[in-house]
Amino acid sequence: MKDGSSCQTSINTKRCELNIEKSKRSDTGKYELILKNAKGEAKIPFDVTVLDRPDKPEGQMKLTDVTIEKLESDTGKWIKAATSRFPRCIVENLLPNKQYQFHILAEYIFGAGEPAEPTKTVQTTDSDASCKRYSGKDDDALRQKRDLPKLDNYDRCFWDIWDKDRQQERAALKHGSIYDKHLVF
């Protein structure tokens, strides 16, 4: 390798630095550094390992994080929209009547992978129209729609946790593994 666009060398009295910018995983391998001056020549072999983004996984791998990025049609740039530890996420703060595209970056213990293929363009709706669609639907209206009884005595379900006269309920002991009942990471 000679000094060029991807490789620069700098030499001091005590050390020599080789800087390879924009290296790829394919640059991994054995190299030999040859130093020459008026007194002679020195050859130094060395190994280079480039730790790049992990390849797309084959099969299942444990995710540590999922990052959702949005492409705004105005700017043409990918912007971080949300992160989650789970494979489901709600993306908030989207502007009404605007087009977006999304893609996902999966993060594993080895680092973030390449982004997935972007989604089709999604058009957000007018926020006022969506609010009007749900207006007037309180809890009782939703319960009637599902043929559930009307809530008539809220106090029956409510208690003041600071009430000193209230009898404390005993906790029910459960046996078995926590992993059977809950999703634990």
PyMOL CGO cylinders between C-alpha atoms (Angstrom):
from pymol import cmd
from pymol.cgo import CYLINDER

trace = [
    CYLINDER, 0.00, 0.00, 0.00, 1.32, 3.40, -0.86, 0.3, 1, 1, 1, 1, 1, 1,
    CYLINDER, 1.32, 3.40, -0.86, 0.22, 6.76, 0.48, 0.3, 1, 1, 1, 1, 1, 1,
    CYLINDER, 0.22, 6.76, 0.48, -3.01, 7.54, -1.27, 0.3, 1, 1, 1, 1, 1, 1,
    CYLINDER, -3.01, 7.54, -1.27, -6.65, 8.41, -0.76, 0.3, 1, 1, 1, 1, 1, 1,
    CYLINDER, -6.65, 8.41, -0.76, -7.44, 5.53, 1.62, 0.3, 1, 1, 1, 1, 1, 1,
    CYLINDER, -7.44, 5.53, 1.62, -4.07, 5.31, 3.37, 0.3, 1, 1, 1, 1, 1, 1,
    CYLINDER, -4.07, 5.31, 3.37, -1.85, 7.90, 5.05, 0.3, 1, 1, 1, 1, 1, 1,
    CYLINDER, -1.85, 7.90, 5.05, 1.38, 7.45, 6.96, 0.3, 1, 1, 1, 1, 1, 1,
    CYLINDER, 1.38, 7.45, 6.96, 3.02, 9.74, 9.48, 0.3, 1, 1, 1, 1, 1, 1,
    CYLINDER, 3.02, 9.74, 9.48, 6.53, 9.18, 10.78, 0.3, 1, 1, 1, 1, 1, 1,
    CYLINDER, 6.53, 9.18, 10.78, 7.99, 10.65, 13.98, 0.3, 1, 1, 1, 1, 1, 1,
    CYLINDER, 7.99, 10.65, 13.98, 11.38, 10.06, 15.53, 0.3, 1, 1, 1, 1, 1, 1,
    CYLINDER, 11.38, 10.06, 15.53, 9.93, 7.36, 17.79, 0.3, 1, 1, 1, 1, 1, 1,
    CYLINDER, 9.93, 7.36, 17.79, 7.04, 5.86, 15.86, 0.3, 1, 1, 1, 1, 1, 1,
    CYLINDER, 7.04, 5.86, 15.86, 5.36, 5.34, 12.52, 0.3, 1, 1, 1, 1, 1, 1,
    CYLINDER, 5.36, 5.34, 12.52, 1.58, 5.50, 12.10, 0.3, 1, 1, 1, 1, 1, 1,
    CYLINDER, 1.58, 5.50, 12.10, -0.47, 3.98, 9.31, 0.3, 1, 1, 1, 1, 1, 1,
    CYLINDER, -0.47, 3.98, 9.31, -4.00, 5.34, 9.04, 0.3, 1, 1, 1, 1, 1, 1,
    CYLINDER, -4.00, 5.34, 9.04, -6.45, 3.57, 6.72, 0.3, 1, 1, 1, 1, 1, 1,
    CYLINDER, -6.45, 3.57, 6.72, -9.71, 5.47, 6.42, 0.3, 1, 1, 1, 1, 1, 1,
    CYLINDER, -9.71, 5.47, 6.42, -12.95, 3.87, 5.30, 0.3, 1, 1, 1, 1, 1, 1,
    CYLINDER, -12.95, 3.87, 5.30, -11.60, 0.39, 5.90, 0.3, 1, 1, 1, 1, 1, 1,
    CYLINDER, -11.60, 0.39, 5.90, -13.83, -2.60, 5.22, 0.3, 1, 1, 1, 1, 1, 1,
    CYLINDER, -13.83, -2.60, 5.22, -13.97, -6.10, 6.59, 0.3, 1, 1, 1, 1, 1, 1,
    CYLINDER, -13.97, -6.10, 6.59, -12.32, -7.26, 3.36, 0.3, 1, 1, 1, 1, 1, 1,
    CYLINDER, -12.32, -7.26, 3.36, -9.19, -5.25, 4.38, 0.3, 1, 1, 1, 1, 1, 1,
    CYLINDER, -9.19, -5.25, 4.38, -8.54, -7.83, 7.13, 0.3, 1, 1, 1, 1, 1, 1,
    CYLINDER, -8.54, -7.83, 7.13, -5.35, -9.78, 6.52, 0.3, 1, 1, 1, 1, 1, 1,
    CYLINDER, -5.35, -9.78, 6.52, -1.56, -9.94, 6.80, 0.3, 1, 1, 1, 1, 1, 1,
    CYLINDER, -1.56, -9.94, 6.80, 0.43, -6.85, 5.90, 0.3, 1, 1, 1, 1, 1, 1,
    CYLINDER, 0.43, -6.85, 5.90, 4.11, -6.04, 5.78, 0.3, 1, 1, 1, 1, 1, 1,
    CYLINDER, 4.11, -6.04, 5.78, 5.50, -2.62, 6.63, 0.3, 1, 1, 1, 1, 1, 1,
    CYLINDER, 5.50, -2.62, 6.63, 8.74, -1.79, 4.79, 0.3, 1, 1, 1, 1, 1, 1,
    CYLINDER, 8.74, -1.79, 4.79, 10.77, 1.10, 6.17, 0.3, 1, 1, 1, 1, 1, 1,
    CYLINDER, 10.77, 1.10, 6.17, 13.75, 2.40, 4.21, 0.3, 1, 1, 1, 1, 1, 1,
    CYLINDER, 13.75, 2.40, 4.21, 16.35, 5.06, 4.86, 0.3, 1, 1, 1, 1, 1, 1,
    CYLINDER, 16.35, 5.06, 4.86, 20.00, 5.73, 3.97, 0.3, 1, 1, 1, 1, 1, 1,
    CYLINDER, 20.00, 5.73, 3.97, 21.23, 3.21, 6.54, 0.3, 1, 1, 1, 1, 1, 1,
    CYLINDER, 21.23, 3.21, 6.54, 19.12, 0.27, 5.41, 0.3, 1, 1, 1, 1, 1, 1,
    CYLINDER, 19.12, 0.27, 5.41, 15.73, -1.35, 5.26, 0.3, 1, 1, 1, 1, 1, 1,
    CYLINDER, 15.73, -1.35, 5.26, 13.42, -3.02, 7.81, 0.3, 1, 1, 1, 1, 1, 1,
    CYLINDER, 13.42, -3.02, 7.81, 10.45, -5.29, 7.10, 0.3, 1, 1, 1, 1, 1, 1,
    CYLINDER, 10.45, -5.29, 7.10, 7.81, -5.73, 9.79, 0.3, 1, 1, 1, 1, 1, 1,
    CYLINDER, 7.81, -5.73, 9.79, 4.93, -8.18, 9.26, 0.3, 1, 1, 1, 1, 1, 1,
    CYLINDER, 4.93, -8.18, 9.26, 1.66, -7.52, 11.13, 0.3, 1, 1, 1, 1, 1, 1,
    CYLINDER, 1.66, -7.52, 11.13, -1.96, -8.70, 11.14, 0.3, 1, 1, 1, 1, 1, 1,
    CYLINDER, -1.96, -8.70, 11.14, -4.93, -6.37, 10.71, 0.3, 1, 1, 1, 1, 1, 1,
    CYLINDER, -4.93, -6.37, 10.71, -8.43, -7.26, 11.86, 0.3, 1, 1, 1, 1, 1, 1,
    CYLINDER, -8.43, -7.26, 11.86, -11.19, -4.87, 10.83, 0.3, 1, 1, 1, 1, 1, 1,
    CYLINDER, -11.19, -4.87, 10.83, -14.26, -4.96, 13.07, 0.3, 1, 1, 1, 1, 1, 1,
    CYLINDER, -14.26, -4.96, 13.07, -17.02, -3.68, 10.85, 0.3, 1, 1, 1, 1, 1, 1,
    CYLINDER, -17.02, -3.68, 10.85, -20.76, -3.79, 11.19, 0.3, 1, 1, 1, 1, 1, 1,
    CYLINDER, -20.76, -3.79, 11.19, -21.93, -7.36, 11.61, 0.3, 1, 1, 1, 1, 1, 1,
    CYLINDER, -21.93, -7.36, 11.61, -23.24, -9.16, 8.55, 0.3, 1, 1, 1, 1, 1, 1,
    CYLINDER, -23.24, -9.16, 8.55, -26.93, -9.85, 8.23, 0.3, 1, 1, 1, 1, 1, 1,
    CYLINDER, -26.93, -9.85, 8.23, -27.65, -12.66, 10.68, 0.3, 1, 1, 1, 1, 1, 1,
    CYLINDER, -27.65, -12.66, 10.68, -28.26, -16.18, 9.48, 0.3, 1, 1, 1, 1, 1, 1,
    CYLINDER, -28.26, -16.18, 9.48, -31.06, -17.58, 11.59, 0.3, 1, 1, 1, 1, 1, 1,
    CYLINDER, -31.06, -17.58, 11.59, -32.08, -16.13, 14.92, 0.3, 1, 1, 1, 1, 1, 1,
    CYLINDER, -32.08, -16.13, 14.92, -29.82, -13.96, 17.05, 0.3, 1, 1, 1, 1, 1, 1,
    CYLINDER, -29.82, -13.96, 17.05, -30.67, -12.26, 20.31, 0.3, 1, 1, 1, 1, 1, 1,
    CYLINDER, -30.67, -12.26, 20.31, -31.46, -8.59, 19.76, 0.3, 1, 1, 1, 1, 1, 1,
    CYLINDER, -31.46, -8.59, 19.76, -30.22, -6.05, 22.26, 0.3, 1, 1, 1, 1, 1, 1,
    CYLINDER, -30.22, -6.05, 22.26, -32.00, -3.06, 20.68, 0.3, 1, 1, 1, 1, 1, 1,
    CYLINDER, -32.00, -3.06, 20.68, -34.06, -2.12, 17.67, 0.3, 1, 1, 1, 1, 1, 1,
    CYLINDER, -34.06, -2.12, 17.67, -33.70, 1.37, 16.17, 0.3, 1, 1, 1, 1, 1, 1,
    CYLINDER, -33.70, 1.37, 16.17, -36.36, 2.74, 13.84, 0.3, 1, 1, 1, 1, 1, 1,
    CYLINDER, -36.36, 2.74, 13.84, -35.30, 5.52, 11.50, 0.3, 1, 1, 1, 1, 1, 1,
    CYLINDER, -35.30, 5.52, 11.50, -37.61, 7.68, 9.40, 0.3, 1, 1, 1, 1, 1, 1,
    CYLINDER, -37.61, 7.68, 9.40, -36.90, 9.25, 6.04, 0.3, 1, 1, 1, 1, 1, 1,
    CYLINDER, -36.90, 9.25, 6.04, -38.56, 12.61, 5.74, 0.3, 1, 1, 1, 1, 1, 1,
    CYLINDER, -38.56, 12.61, 5.74, -39.51, 13.45, 2.19, 0.3, 1, 1, 1, 1, 1, 1,
    CYLINDER, -39.51, 13.45, 2.19, -38.49, 17.12, 2.68, 0.3, 1, 1, 1, 1, 1, 1,
    CYLINDER, -38.49, 17.12, 2.68, -34.88, 16.59, 3.75, 0.3, 1, 1, 1, 1, 1, 1,
    CYLINDER, -34.88, 16.59, 3.75, -34.09, 13.17, 2.28, 0.3, 1, 1, 1, 1, 1, 1,
    CYLINDER, -34.09, 13.17, 2.28, -32.16, 12.19, 5.44, 0.3, 1, 1, 1, 1, 1, 1,
    CYLINDER, -32.16, 12.19, 5.44, -32.67, 9.22, 7.74, 0.3, 1, 1, 1, 1, 1, 1,
    CYLINDER, -32.67, 9.22, 7.74, -33.43, 10.43, 11.28, 0.3, 1, 1, 1, 1, 1, 1,
    CYLINDER, -33.43, 10.43, 11.28, -33.70, 8.30, 14.42, 0.3, 1, 1, 1, 1, 1, 1,
    CYLINDER, -33.70, 8.30, 14.42, -37.41, 8.03, 15.24, 0.3, 1, 1, 1, 1, 1, 1,
    CYLINDER, -37.41, 8.03, 15.24, -37.55, 5.49, 18.07, 0.3, 1, 1, 1, 1, 1, 1,
    CYLINDER, -37.55, 5.49, 18.07, -35.69, 2.73, 19.88, 0.3, 1, 1, 1, 1, 1, 1,
    CYLINDER, -35.69, 2.73, 19.88, -37.03, -0.34, 21.58, 0.3, 1, 1, 1, 1, 1, 1,
    CYLINDER, -37.03, -0.34, 21.58, -35.85, -3.54, 23.23, 0.3, 1, 1, 1, 1, 1, 1,
    CYLINDER, -35.85, -3.54, 23.23, -38.85, -5.33, 21.77, 0.3, 1, 1, 1, 1, 1, 1,
    CYLINDER, -38.85, -5.33, 21.77, -39.79, -6.10, 18.16, 0.3, 1, 1, 1, 1, 1, 1,
    CYLINDER, -39.79, -6.10, 18.16, -42.78, -3.73, 18.46, 0.3, 1, 1, 1, 1, 1, 1,
    CYLINDER, -42.78, -3.73, 18.46, -42.66, 0.02, 18.79, 0.3, 1, 1, 1, 1, 1, 1,
    CYLINDER, -42.66, 0.02, 18.79, -44.86, 3.11, 18.50, 0.3, 1, 1, 1, 1, 1, 1,
    CYLINDER, -44.86, 3.11, 18.50, -43.29, 5.97, 16.56, 0.3, 1, 1, 1, 1, 1, 1,
    CYLINDER, -43.29, 5.97, 16.56, -44.46, 9.28, 17.97, 0.3, 1, 1, 1, 1, 1, 1,
    CYLINDER, -44.46, 9.28, 17.97, -44.20, 12.94, 16.93, 0.3, 1, 1, 1, 1, 1, 1,
    CYLINDER, -44.20, 12.94, 16.93, -45.01, 12.39, 13.27, 0.3, 1, 1, 1, 1, 1, 1,
    CYLINDER, -45.01, 12.39, 13.27, -46.42, 15.44, 11.52, 0.3, 1, 1, 1, 1, 1, 1,
    CYLINDER, -46.42, 15.44, 11.52, -49.92, 15.19, 10.03, 0.3, 1, 1, 1, 1, 1, 1,
    CYLINDER, -49.92, 15.19, 10.03, -50.40, 15.00, 6.25, 0.3, 1, 1, 1, 1, 1, 1,
    CYLINDER, -50.40, 15.00, 6.25, -46.77, 14.11, 5.62, 0.3, 1, 1, 1, 1, 1, 1,
    CYLINDER, -46.77, 14.11, 5.62, -45.12, 11.17, 3.88, 0.3, 1, 1, 1, 1, 1, 1,
    CYLINDER, -45.12, 11.17, 3.88, -42.53, 9.01, 5.64, 0.3, 1, 1, 1, 1, 1, 1,
    CYLINDER, -42.53, 9.01, 5.64, -40.50, 5.91, 4.97, 0.3, 1, 1, 1, 1, 1, 1,
    CYLINDER, -40.50, 5.91, 4.97, -39.09, 3.76, 7.77, 0.3, 1, 1, 1, 1, 1, 1,
    CYLINDER, -39.09, 3.76, 7.77, -36.30, 1.25, 8.12, 0.3, 1, 1, 1, 1, 1, 1,
    CYLINDER, -36.30, 1.25, 8.12, -35.01, -0.78, 11.03, 0.3, 1, 1, 1, 1, 1, 1,
    CYLINDER, -35.01, -0.78, 11.03, -31.51, -1.23, 12.40, 0.3, 1, 1, 1, 1, 1, 1,
    CYLINDER, -31.51, -1.23, 12.40, -31.16, -4.32, 14.54, 0.3, 1, 1, 1, 1, 1, 1,
    CYLINDER, -31.16, -4.32, 14.54, -28.50, -4.13, 17.24, 0.3, 1, 1, 1, 1, 1, 1,
    CYLINDER, -28.50, -4.13, 17.24, -26.87, -7.32, 18.46, 0.3, 1, 1, 1, 1, 1, 1,
    CYLINDER, -26.87, -7.32, 18.46, -24.11, -7.93, 20.97, 0.3, 1, 1, 1, 1, 1, 1,
    CYLINDER, -24.11, -7.93, 20.97, -21.64, -7.44, 18.10, 0.3, 1, 1, 1, 1, 1, 1,
    CYLINDER, -21.64, -7.44, 18.10, -23.02, -4.02, 17.10, 0.3, 1, 1, 1, 1, 1, 1,
    CYLINDER, -23.02, -4.02, 17.10, -25.64, -2.57, 14.78, 0.3, 1, 1, 1, 1, 1, 1,
    CYLINDER, -25.64, -2.57, 14.78, -26.31, -4.41, 11.56, 0.3, 1, 1, 1, 1, 1, 1,
    CYLINDER, -26.31, -4.41, 11.56, -27.06, -3.00, 8.15, 0.3, 1, 1, 1, 1, 1, 1,
    CYLINDER, -27.06, -3.00, 8.15, -30.48, -1.33, 7.89, 0.3, 1, 1, 1, 1, 1, 1,
    CYLINDER, -30.48, -1.33, 7.89, -33.34, -3.44, 6.60, 0.3, 1, 1, 1, 1, 1, 1,
    CYLINDER, -33.34, -3.44, 6.60, -35.12, -2.58, 3.36, 0.3, 1, 1, 1, 1, 1, 1,
    CYLINDER, -35.12, -2.58, 3.36, -37.21, 0.58, 3.79, 0.3, 1, 1, 1, 1, 1, 1,
    CYLINDER, -37.21, 0.58, 3.79, -40.97, 0.35, 3.99, 0.3, 1, 1, 1, 1, 1, 1,
    CYLINDER, -40.97, 0.35, 3.99, -43.29, 1.69, 1.36, 0.3, 1, 1, 1, 1, 1, 1,
    CYLINDER, -43.29, 1.69, 1.36, -44.12, 5.37, 1.70, 0.3, 1, 1, 1, 1, 1, 1,
    CYLINDER, -44.12, 5.37, 1.70, -46.61, 5.97, 4.52, 0.3, 1, 1, 1, 1, 1, 1,
    CYLINDER, -46.61, 5.97, 4.52, -48.93, 8.99, 4.53, 0.3, 1, 1, 1, 1, 1, 1,
    CYLINDER, -48.93, 8.99, 4.53, -49.93, 10.27, 7.97, 0.3, 1, 1, 1, 1, 1, 1,
    CYLINDER, -49.93, 10.27, 7.97, -53.50, 11.43, 8.45, 0.3, 1, 1, 1, 1, 1, 1,
    CYLINDER, -53.50, 11.43, 8.45, -54.83, 14.75, 9.67, 0.3, 1, 1, 1, 1, 1, 1,
    CYLINDER, -54.83, 14.75, 9.67, -54.59, 14.70, 13.47, 0.3, 1, 1, 1, 1, 1, 1,
    CYLINDER, -54.59, 14.70, 13.47, -57.84, 16.69, 13.91, 0.3, 1, 1, 1, 1, 1, 1,
    CYLINDER, -57.84, 16.69, 13.91, -59.76, 14.15, 11.85, 0.3, 1, 1, 1, 1, 1, 1,
    CYLINDER, -59.76, 14.15, 11.85, -58.50, 11.27, 13.97, 0.3, 1, 1, 1, 1, 1, 1,
    CYLINDER, -58.50, 11.27, 13.97, -59.44, 13.13, 17.17, 0.3, 1, 1, 1, 1, 1, 1,
    CYLINDER, -59.44, 13.13, 17.17, -62.97, 13.77, 15.85, 0.3, 1, 1, 1, 1, 1, 1,
    CYLINDER, -62.97, 13.77, 15.85, -63.35, 10.11, 15.01, 0.3, 1, 1, 1, 1, 1, 1,
    CYLINDER, -63.35, 10.11, 15.01, -62.89, 9.15, 18.68, 0.3, 1, 1, 1, 1, 1, 1,
    CYLINDER, -62.89, 9.15, 18.68, -64.62, 12.10, 20.31, 0.3, 1, 1, 1, 1, 1, 1,
    CYLINDER, -64.62, 12.10, 20.31, -67.60, 11.28, 22.51, 0.3, 1, 1, 1, 1, 1, 1,
    CYLINDER, -67.60, 11.28, 22.51, -66.50, 7.72, 23.12, 0.3, 1, 1, 1, 1, 1, 1,
    CYLINDER, -66.50, 7.72, 23.12, -65.94, 7.52, 26.84, 0.3, 1, 1, 1, 1, 1, 1,
    CYLINDER, -65.94, 7.52, 26.84, -65.41, 4.34, 28.80, 0.3, 1, 1, 1, 1, 1, 1,
    CYLINDER, -65.41, 4.34, 28.80, -69.15, 3.69, 29.20, 0.3, 1, 1, 1, 1, 1, 1,
    CYLINDER, -69.15, 3.69, 29.20, -69.77, 3.95, 25.45, 0.3, 1, 1, 1, 1, 1, 1,
    CYLINDER, -69.77, 3.95, 25.45, -66.97, 1.48, 24.74, 0.3, 1, 1, 1, 1, 1, 1,
    CYLINDER, -66.97, 1.48, 24.74, -68.29, -0.91, 27.40, 0.3, 1, 1, 1, 1, 1, 1,
    CYLINDER, -68.29, -0.91, 27.40, -71.80, -0.80, 25.89, 0.3, 1, 1, 1, 1, 1, 1,
    CYLINDER, -71.80, -0.80, 25.89, -70.37, -1.55, 22.45, 0.3, 1, 1, 1, 1, 1, 1,
    CYLINDER, -70.37, -1.55, 22.45, -68.80, -4.74, 23.84, 0.3, 1, 1, 1, 1, 1, 1,
    CYLINDER, -68.80, -4.74, 23.84, -71.95, -5.72, 25.82, 0.3, 1, 1, 1, 1, 1, 1,
    CYLINDER, -71.95, -5.72, 25.82, -70.20, -5.18, 29.15, 0.3, 1, 1, 1, 1, 1, 1,
    CYLINDER, -70.20, -5.18, 29.15, -72.15, -3.91, 32.19, 0.3, 1, 1, 1, 1, 1, 1,
    CYLINDER, -72.15, -3.91, 32.19, -72.10, -0.17, 32.88, 0.3, 1, 1, 1, 1, 1, 1,
    CYLINDER, -72.10, -0.17, 32.88, -69.76, 1.02, 35.62, 0.3, 1, 1, 1, 1, 1, 1,
    CYLINDER, -69.76, 1.02, 35.62, -72.10, 2.25, 38.35, 0.3, 1, 1, 1, 1, 1, 1,
    CYLINDER, -72.10, 2.25, 38.35, -69.98, 2.14, 41.50, 0.3, 1, 1, 1, 1, 1, 1,
    CYLINDER, -69.98, 2.14, 41.50, -66.45, 3.38, 41.00, 0.3, 1, 1, 1, 1, 1, 1,
    CYLINDER, -66.45, 3.38, 41.00, -65.77, 3.44, 44.77, 0.3, 1, 1, 1, 1, 1, 1,
    CYLINDER, -65.77, 3.44, 44.77, -66.18, -0.32, 44.89, 0.3, 1, 1, 1, 1, 1, 1,
    CYLINDER, -66.18, -0.32, 44.89, -62.99, -0.66, 42.80, 0.3, 1, 1, 1, 1, 1, 1,
    CYLINDER, -62.99, -0.66, 42.80, -61.06, 2.21, 44.38, 0.3, 1, 1, 1, 1, 1, 1,
    CYLINDER, -61.06, 2.21, 44.38, -59.28, 2.42, 47.72, 0.3, 1, 1, 1, 1, 1, 1,
    CYLINDER, -59.28, 2.42, 47.72, -56.99, 5.01, 49.20, 0.3, 1, 1, 1, 1, 1, 1,
    CYLINDER, -56.99, 5.01, 49.20, -53.56, 3.49, 49.74, 0.3, 1, 1, 1, 1, 1, 1,
    CYLINDER, -53.56, 3.49, 49.74, -52.91, 5.97, 52.56, 0.3, 1, 1, 1, 1, 1, 1,
    CYLINDER, -52.91, 5.97, 52.56, -56.03, 4.94, 54.51, 0.3, 1, 1, 1, 1, 1, 1,
    CYLINDER, -56.03, 4.94, 54.51, -54.76, 3.63, 57.86, 0.3, 1, 1, 1, 1, 1, 1,
    CYLINDER, -54.76, 3.63, 57.86, -57.96, 1.72, 58.68, 0.3, 1, 1, 1, 1, 1, 1,
    CYLINDER, -57.96, 1.72, 58.68, -57.87, -0.34, 55.51, 0.3, 1, 1, 1, 1, 1, 1,
    CYLINDER, -57.87, -0.34, 55.51, -56.89, -3.96, 55.97, 0.3, 1, 1, 1, 1, 1, 1,
    CYLINDER, -56.89, -3.96, 55.97, -53.90, -4.95, 53.92, 0.3, 1, 1, 1, 1, 1, 1,
    CYLINDER, -53.90, -4.95, 53.92, -54.46, -7.83, 51.57, 0.3, 1, 1, 1, 1, 1, 1,
    CYLINDER, -54.46, -7.83, 51.57, -52.13, -10.75, 51.79, 0.3, 1, 1, 1, 1, 1, 1,
    CYLINDER, -52.13, -10.75, 51.79, -49.97, -11.35, 48.75, 0.3, 1, 1, 1, 1, 1, 1,
    CYLINDER, -49.97, -11.35, 48.75, -50.56, -14.60, 46.92, 0.3, 1, 1, 1, 1, 1, 1,
    CYLINDER, -50.56, -14.60, 46.92, -47.42, -16.70, 46.78, 0.3, 1, 1, 1, 1, 1, 1,
    CYLINDER, -47.42, -16.70, 46.78, -46.61, -18.09, 43.38, 0.3, 1, 1, 1, 1, 1, 1,
    CYLINDER, -46.61, -18.09, 43.38, -44.40, -21.05, 42.72, 0.3, 1, 1, 1, 1, 1, 1,
    CYLINDER, -44.40, -21.05, 42.72, -42.40, -21.72, 39.59, 0.3, 1, 1, 1, 1, 1, 1,
    CYLINDER, -42.40, -21.72, 39.59, -40.03, -19.85, 37.38, 0.3, 1, 1, 1, 1, 1, 1,
    CYLINDER, -40.03, -19.85, 37.38, -40.38, -16.13, 36.70, 0.3, 1, 1, 1, 1, 1, 1,
    CYLINDER, -40.38, -16.13, 36.70, -39.42, -16.85, 33.09, 0.3, 1, 1, 1, 1, 1, 1,
    CYLINDER, -39.42, -16.85, 33.09, -42.65, -18.84, 32.61, 0.3, 1, 1, 1, 1, 1, 1,
    CYLINDER, -42.65, -18.84, 32.61, -44.83, -15.86, 33.53, 0.3, 1, 1, 1, 1, 1, 1,
    CYLINDER, -44.83, -15.86, 33.53, -42.85, -12.80, 32.37, 0.3, 1, 1, 1, 1, 1, 1,
    CYLINDER, -42.85, -12.80, 32.37, -40.60, -11.77, 29.50, 0.3, 1, 1, 1, 1, 1, 1,
    CYLINDER, -40.60, -11.77, 29.50, -37.26, -11.10, 31.23, 0.3, 1, 1, 1, 1, 1, 1,
    CYLINDER, -37.26, -11.10, 31.23, -34.14, -9.87, 29.45, 0.3, 1, 1, 1, 1, 1, 1,
]
cmd.load_cgo(trace, "trace")
